[in-house]
Amino acid sequence: MVKGLGRLGSALCVLILLSPLGMSETPTTDDSPQIIIDQNQGLFVDSSLNISGTYIDEEMPISLTWKIFNGLDLVNEGDLIDSLAETGGSHESSRNSWGYSLDLNFSSYTPCSCLLEIRATDVNNQIDVAQLILFSQGEEMIQLAPRIIFDSTPEKLTGTVMIHTIAMDEGGLTGAEWTVSNSSEIAMSCIQSWIESPESVQWYNMTSLISGSNPMWSFDTTAYDDGEYSLIIRAVSNDGLTSPCACLTVGIDNHAPTARIEGSTEVNESAGMIQFDGSGSSDQNWGREGLVFLWVLDGGPDGQIIESGDDYRTFEVDATQSGHYTLTLTVADSAGFSDTISHQFNISNQAPVAQLSVGGQHLEEGDSITLVDAPQWLIECGGSTDSENDKPGLICTWYIDGEPLMTGWERQMQKPDDLSSSHTLMLEVTDDDGATNTITVTFGVQGTPSDPMYNDELGGVGLWALMIIIAGILVSIFLVIILIRLYSNQSATIPKWKR
């Protein structure tokens, strides 16, 4: 098995994209939607504000909503679908763009350490969220709490990851802290975007790589077991005020999945399909969900066949073509780890069984047949058998006295010119894999020396029987003559004795 993505993952990606083999159709790209907000983070609002931006995707979203949070409280929300207007521009190839606009009035909920959240859902239920930190003092001049948001953090983490945040107060950039927890209680509260600071966690300071930049930290996920965690951050201003906590549910995955193939190693050729099952493949903690399956079949007459996708847990092979095959399965998880396994199997060809008929009479290997005197006789091989897929393509070749004369399931055999001796008829049946089977019989014409029974009636044993009969007759005649002579001698005059 080969573990880790690296060069294997790169090679697989190139292979899938470039190779058309095994692909029934070209997959349609559907990227996640993207929301852009034109205003800068940490904007200070007097009373009202117009928010503008752009939505980018292949087509319009099925929903586009906005919410405003003041601290932990949801203070306002609405719908932006009706404000969308196509801009005519294009982003990232064929993607379209629509502009949106939103007028906000903060007079009813100032002072405000606020956050605007815009959420879009596309036709395939892919989601994008954009957030904007806003501050509004109103008539009251009080110190506002800072705000913090995540800046493009992936849902699945592996190895050492740089976690970027945006932390601000009304004076500009500020410090921040982070923590991570696998507490089920915190996980439940993390369903909400904003939570109060948990008491049972240890906080760690974030740093800025460049002075005046947003805080970040290097998160070594290898110190944690694979699983689901709550990633929590909070902003801390210089005077000690803290923001509501931003909470994000993330998965930690530092182990490759395990690929499994279940299927036969020896299969007889047939007209059906052979199914191989990869659903036994699994990730150590995450199961099969999210795994991508890549199947590669080598050894077939059509060349290499490739199929891939997150729903390709099984793979079917056409069983009509015999040969030695290698099926390779690579499973990759969303963290970029992969595992590969190969399975070798044979599809064995079934040789045909020849059946020969002459004049409707089935014959076996070595049989002899006497044919009535006629110009031609019907010969057939339609009773020959093979696997279901091979039988329609069987080739019957007919040999007379060892010479191939014709092919076909039914043919007329012409009477030989030479009838002085018997002849041989051989049928050779061949399937599409080159496997053959033969039957050879002897035939001749009735009443001619070619008849296989001719020598049995007039020669061979019959001749000896005739000679024995003749010899018997001669011996009988000789014995009769001897008896006659003996009888004649006994019938002569009987001598008389004198007294």
C-alpha positions in Angstrom: 0.0 0.0 0.0 1.1 3.6 -0.7 0.2 6.2 1.8 0.3 10.0 1.6 -0.8 12.3 -1.2 2.4 14.0 -2.4 3.5 12.9 -5.9 0.8 10.2 -6.0 -2.0 12.7 -5.5 -0.6 15.0 -8.1 -0.2 12.2 -10.6 -3.7 11.0 -9.9 -5.1 14.5 -10.5 -3.3 14.8 -13.8 -4.4 11.3 -14.8 -8.0 11.9 -14.1 -8.1 15.3 -15.9 -6.2 14.2 -19.0 -7.4 10.6 -19.6 -10.8 10.2 -21.3 -10.7 6.5 -20.8 -13.6 5.1 -18.8 -15.4 8.4 -18.6 -18.9 8.3 -19.9 -19.2 12.1 -20.0 -17.2 15.2 -19.2 -17.9 16.3 -15.6 -19.4 19.7 -15.2 -17.4 22.0 -12.9 -19.5 23.6 -10.1 -17.4 25.8 -7.9 -18.6 27.1 -4.6 -20.3 30.6 -4.7 -18.3 33.6 -3.7 -19.4 36.8 -1.9 -17.4 40.0 -2.0 -18.1 43.0 0.3 -16.8 46.3 -1.0 -16.5 48.0 2.4 -13.3 47.7 4.6 -13.2 45.8 7.9 -13.6 47.9 11.1 -15.7 50.5 9.4 -17.1 53.2 11.8 -20.7 54.1 11.2 -22.5 57.3 12.3 -26.1 56.2 11.7 -26.7 54.8 8.2 -24.6 52.9 5.7 -25.0 51.5 2.2 -23.3 48.1 1.8 -22.5 46.9 -1.7 -20.7 44.0 -3.1 -20.7 41.2 -5.7 -22.0 37.6 -5.9 -20.0 35.3 -8.2 -21.2 31.8 -9.4 -22.3 29.9 -12.5 -25.9 31.0 -11.8 -28.0 33.0 -9.3 -28.2 31.7 -5.7 -31.4 30.1 -4.3 -30.9 32.2 -1.2 -28.9 35.3 -0.3 -29.6 36.6 3.2 -28.0 39.1 5.7 -27.9 39.3 9.5 -26.5 41.9 11.9 -25.1 40.8 15.3 -24.5 43.2 18.1 -22.4 41.3 20.5 -24.1 37.9 20.7 -27.5 39.2 19.8 -29.1 39.1 16.4 -30.5 42.6 16.0 -31.6 42.7 12.3 -31.8 40.4 9.2 -33.2 40.4 5.7 -33.1 39.1 2.1 -30.8 40.3 -0.7 -32.1 38.2 -3.6 -34.3 41.1 -5.0 -31.3 43.5 -5.0 -29.2 41.3 -7.3 -28.4 42.8 -10.7 -26.2 41.1 -13.3 -23.0 43.1 -13.9 -22.1 41.4 -17.2 -18.5 40.7 -16.0 -17.0 37.3 -15.7 -14.8 35.8 -13.1 -12.8 32.6 -13.2 -13.7 31.6 -16.7 -17.4 31.2 -17.4 -18.6 32.3 -14.0 -21.1 35.2 -13.8 -21.4 38.0 -11.4 -24.2 40.0 -9.8 -24.1 43.1 -7.8 -26.1 43.6 -4.6 -26.9 46.6 -2.4 -28.1 46.9 1.2 -29.0 50.1 3.2 -28.5 49.8 6.9 -29.7 52.2 9.7 -27.9 51.8 13.0 -29.8 54.3 15.0 -32.1 51.7 16.6 -29.2 49.6 18.0 -26.3 51.9 18.8 -23.9 51.7 20.5 -22.9 48.7 18.4 -19.9 46.5 18.2 -21.5 44.8 15.3 -20.9 42.2 12.7 -22.7 41.9 9.3 -23.0 38.4 7.9 -24.1 37.7 4.3 -24.8 34.1 3.5 -25.4 32.6 0.0 -26.6 29.1 -0.9 -26.4 27.9 -4.6 -28.5 25.4 -6.5 -26.3 22.5 -5.3 -26.5 23.6 -1.6 -23.0 24.9 -1.5 -22.6 27.8 0.9 -20.4 30.9 1.2 -20.4 33.4 4.1 -18.9 36.9 4.1 -18.5 39.0 7.3 -17.9 42.6 8.0 -16.9 44.2 11.3 -18.7 47.4 12.0 -18.7 49.9 14.9 -21.3 52.5 15.7 -21.0 54.8 18.7 -24.2 56.8 18.4 -24.8 59.6 20.9 -23.3 57.6 23.8 -19.5 57.8 24.0 -18.6 54.5 25.5 -15.7 52.0 24.9 -16.9 49.4 22.4 -15.8 45.7 22.7 -13.6 44.4 20.0 -14.7 41.9 17.3 -13.0 39.0 15.7 -13.7 36.7 12.7 -11.9 33.8 11.0 -10.2 34.5 7.7 -10.7 31.6 5.3 -10.1 28.6 7.6 -10.7 25.2 6.0 -13.1 22.7 7.5 -10.5 19.9 7.6 -7.1 20.4 9.1 -3.9 18.3 8.8 -0.3 18.8 9.9 0.7 22.3 10.8 -1.8 25.0 9.7 -1.6 28.8 9.7 -4.9 30.1 11.2 -5.6 33.6 10.1 -8.0 36.0 11.8 -9.2 39.5 11.6 -9.4 41.2 15.1 -10.3 44.8 15.5 -11.7 47.4 17.9 -12.8 50.9 17.2 -9.2 52.0 17.2 -8.0 49.5 14.6 -6.2 46.1 14.9 -6.0 44.5 18.2 -4.7 41.3 19.9 -6.4 37.9 20.0 -6.4 34.5 21.7 -7.3 31.0 20.6 -8.2 27.6 22.1 -9.4 24.2 20.8 -11.8 21.9 22.5 -13.4 18.5 21.9 -16.1 19.1 24.6 -19.5 17.9 23.4 -21.1 20.8 25.4 -19.0 23.4 23.6 -19.7 21.6 20.3 -23.4 22.0 20.8 -23.1 25.8 21.5 -20.7 26.1 18.5 -23.7 25.5 16.3 -24.1 29.3 16.7 -21.6 31.5 15.0 -20.9 33.5 18.2 -20.7 32.1 21.8 -19.7 33.3 25.2 -16.2 32.7 26.4 -16.0 29.1 27.8 -14.6 28.8 31.3 -13.0 25.4 31.1 -10.5 26.1 28.4 -6.9 27.3 28.3 -6.4 30.4 26.1 -3.2 30.9 24.0 -2.0 34.2 22.5 -1.9 34.8 18.8 1.0 36.6 17.2 1.4 38.8 14.1 4.2 37.9 11.8 4.4 41.5 10.6 3.8 44.5 12.8 0.5 46.0 12.2 -1.0 42.9 10.6 -3.9 40.7 11.7 -3.2 38.1 14.4 -2.6 34.5 13.4 -1.0 31.3 14.8 0.7 28.2 13.7 -1.6 25.3 14.7 0.1 21.9 15.0 -2.8 19.5 14.6 -0.5 16.4 15.0 -0.7 16.9 18.8 -4.4 15.9 18.6 -6.2 12.7 17.7 -8.2 12.6 14.5 -11.7 13.8 15.1 -14.0 16.8 15.3 -13.1 19.8 17.4 -14.4 23.3 18.2 -11.9 26.0 17.2 -12.5 29.1 19.3 -11.0 32.6 19.0 -11.6 35.9 20.8 -10.2 39.4 20.4 -8.6 41.2 23.3 -8.1 44.9 23.3 -5.3 46.8 25.0 -7.5 47.6 28.0 -8.5 44.0 28.5 -12.0 44.0 26.9 -12.8 40.8 25.1 -15.0 40.1 22.1 -17.7 37.5 21.7 -16.0 34.2 20.7 -16.1 33.1 17.1 -16.5 29.3 17.1 -15.8 27.1 14.1 -16.3 23.3 14.0 -13.2 21.7 12.3 -12.0 18.2 11.6 -8.5 17.1 12.3 -7.2 14.4 10.0 -3.6 13.2 10.1 -4.0 9.6 9.0 -4.5 8.2 5.5 -7.6 6.1 4.8 -7.4 2.4 4.1 -8.3 1.0 0.7 -10.1 -2.3 0.4 -11.3 -4.3 -2.6 -13.6 -7.3 -2.4 -14.1 -9.5 -5.4 -13.2 -12.8 -7.1 -9.8 -13.8 -8.3 -10.9 -16.5 -10.7 -14.0 -16.1 -12.9 -15.3 -18.0 -15.9 -16.0 -16.0 -19.0 -19.7 -15.2 -19.3 -22.1 -12.6 -20.8 -22.6 -10.8 -17.5 -20.6 -8.3 -15.4 -18.2 -8.9 -12.5 -18.6 -6.5 -9.6 -15.8 -5.4 -7.3 -16.7 -3.7 -4.0 -14.6 -0.9 -2.5 -17.1 0.1 0.2 -14.9 -1.6 2.8 -12.5 1.3 2.4 -12.6 3.6 5.3 -10.8 6.5 7.1 -9.6 5.8 10.6 -12.0 8.3 12.3 -14.1 9.7 9.5 -15.5 6.5 7.9 -16.3 6.4 4.2 -18.0 9.8 4.1 -16.0 12.2 2.0 -13.7 9.6 0.5 -13.1 9.9 -3.3 -12.7 6.6 -5.2 -10.4 6.2 -8.2 -10.5 2.9 -10.1 -8.0 1.9 -12.8 -8.4 -1.3 -14.8 -5.5 -2.7 -16.8 -5.4 -5.8 -19.0 -8.5 -5.5 -21.1 -8.8 -5.3 -24.9 -10.0 -1.7 -24.7 -6.9 -0.5 -22.9 -6.8 1.2 -19.5 -10.2 2.2 -18.0 -10.5 4.9 -15.3 -13.5 5.8 -13.2 -13.6 8.1 -10.2 -15.9 10.0 -7.9 -17.2 10.1 -4.3 -20.0 7.7 -5.2 -17.9 5.1 -7.1 -17.7 2.5 -4.3 -18.2 -0.4 -6.7 -16.6 -1.2 -10.1 -18.0 -3.5 -12.8 -15.9 -5.4 -15.3 -17.3 -6.9 -18.5 -16.9 -10.7 -18.2 -17.1 -11.5 -21.9 -13.3 -11.0 -22.5 -11.0 -13.6 -21.0 -7.5 -12.5 -19.8 -5.4 -11.5 -16.8 -6.5 -8.2 -15.2 -5.2 -5.8 -12.6 -7.7 -3.5 -10.8 -6.3 -0.7 -8.7 -8.3 1.3 -6.2 -7.1 4.6 -4.7 -9.1 6.3 -2.0 -8.4 9.9 -1.0 -9.9 11.9 1.9 -10.6 15.6 2.1 -7.4 16.3 4.0 -5.3 15.1 1.0 -4.3 11.6 2.3 -4.7 8.6 0.1 -4.1 4.8 0.0 -3.8 2.5 -3.0 -4.4 -1.2 -3.3 -4.3 -3.6 -6.3 -6.3 -6.7 -7.0 -5.4 -9.2 -9.7 -8.0 -11.6 -11.2 -8.4 -13.9 -14.2 -11.3 -14.3 -16.5 -10.9 -17.9 -17.9 -12.2 -18.8 -21.3 -14.4 -21.9 -21.7 -13.4 -24.0 -24.7 -16.2 -24.9 -27.1 -17.6 -28.4 -27.4 -18.1 -29.5 -31.0 -21.2 -31.4 -32.2 -21.3 -32.7 -35.8 -24.4 -33.9 -37.7 -24.6 -35.5 -41.1 -28.0 -35.7 -42.6 -29.5 -34.9 -39.2 -27.6 -37.8 -37.5 -25.4 -36.8 -34.6 -22.0 -38.4 -34.6 -19.3 -38.8 -32.0 -15.5 -38.8 -32.4 -14.3 -41.9 -34.4 -17.8 -42.8 -35.7 -18.3 -44.2 -39.2 -21.3 -43.6 -41.4 -22.6 -45.0 -44.6 -24.3 -42.4 -46.8 -27.0 -43.1 -49.4 -25.8 -42.5 -52.9 -26.6 -38.8 -53.5 -24.9 -35.7 -55.1 -24.6 -34.0 -51.6 -25.4 -34.3 -47.9 -26.3 -31.7 -45.3 -23.6 -31.3 -42.6 -24.3 -29.1 -39.4 -22.5 -27.9 -36.3 -25.3 -25.8 -34.7 -25.4 -28.2 -31.7 -21.9 -27.1 -30.6 -21.9 -25.4 -27.2 -19.8 -22.7 -25.5 -20.3 -20.0 -22.9 -23.4 -17.8 -23.6 -21.3 -14.9 -24.8 -19.1 -16.9 -27.2 -21.6 -19.2 -28.8 -23.1 -16.7 -31.3 -19.5 -16.1 -32.6 -18.4 -19.7 -33.0 -16.7 -20.5 -36.3 -17.1 -24.0 -37.8 -14.5 -25.1 -40.3 -15.0 -28.3 -42.3 -12.1 -30.6 -43.4 -12.4 -33.4 -46.0 -9.4 -35.8 -45.8 -7.5 -33.2 -43.8 -8.1 -30.3 -46.2 -10.1 -27.3 -45.0 -12.8 -26.7 -47.6 -15.5 -24.5 -46.1 -16.8 -22.7 -43.0 -20.3 -22.2 -41.7 -22.9 -23.7 -39.3 -24.7 -25.5 -42.2 -23.1 -26.6 -45.5 -23.7 -29.1 -48.3 -20.9 -31.7 -48.6 -20.4 -32.9 -52.2 -20.0 -36.5 -53.1 -16.3 -37.3 -53.5 -15.1 -38.2 -57.0 -13.0 -41.0 -55.7 -15.1 -43.7 -54.2 -12.4 -46.4 -54.1 -11.9 -45.9 -50.4 -13.4 -44.3 -47.3 -13.0 -40.5 -46.5 -12.7 -38.5 -43.3 -14.8 -35.5 -42.3 -13.4 -33.3 -39.5 -15.3 -30.4 -37.8 -13.2 -27.8 -36.0 -15.1 -25.3 -33.8 -13.2 -22.1 -32.8 -14.4 -19.3 -30.3 -13.4 -15.7 -30.3 -10.5 -16.5 -27.9 -8.9 -19.0 -30.3 -9.9 -22.1 -28.2 -10.9 -25.0 -30.5 -12.5 -28.5 -30.3 -12.7 -31.1 -33.1 -14.6 -34.2 -34.2 -13.4 -36.6 -36.9 -15.6 -39.3 -38.5 -15.3 -41.7 -41.4 -17.8 -41.8 -44.3 -18.4 -43.4 -47.6 -21.1 -44.1 -50.2 -23.3 -47.2 -49.9 -22.6 -49.9 -52.3 -19.1 -48.6 -53.2 -15.6 -49.5 -51.9 -15.7 -46.2 -50.0 -18.4 -47.5 -47.7 -16.8 -48.2 -44.3 -18.9 -51.4 -44.1 -17.9 -52.6 -47.6 -14.9 -54.6 -46.4 -16.9 -56.2 -43.7 -19.4 -57.6 -46.2 -17.1 -58.8 -49.0 -13.6 -58.9 -47.7 -11.8 -59.4 -44.5 -13.7 -61.8 -42.2 -16.3 -62.5 -44.9 -13.6 -63.8 -47.3 -12.2 -66.1 -44.6 -15.7 -67.3 -43.8 -16.3 -68.1 -47.5 -13.0 -70.0 -47.8 -13.9 -72.0 -44.7 -17.3 -72.9 -46.2 -15.7 -73.9 -49.5 -13.1 -76.0 -47.6 -15.9 -77.6 -45.6 -17.8 -78.5 -48.7 -14.7 -80.0 -50.3 -14.0 -82.0 -47.1 -17.6 -83.2 -47.0 -17.4 -84.4 -50.6 -14.1 -86.2 -49.9 -15.6 -87.9 -46.9 -18.7 -89.0 -48.9 -16.5 -90.5 -51.6 -14.5 -92.5 -49.0 -17.7 -93.8 -47.5 -19.1 -94.8 -50.8 -16.0 -96.7 -51.6 -16.0 -98.4 -48.3 -19.7 -99.4 -48.8 -19.0 -100.7 -52.3 -16.3 -103.0 -51.0 -18.5 -104.5 -48.4 -21.3 -105.2 -50.9 -19.1 -107.7 -53.0 -19.9 -111.5 -53.3 -19.5 -113.3 -50.1 -17.2 -116.3 -50.4 -18.7 -119.6 -49.5 -16.9 -122.3 -47.6 -16.8 -125.8 -48.8 -18.0 -128.6 -46.5 
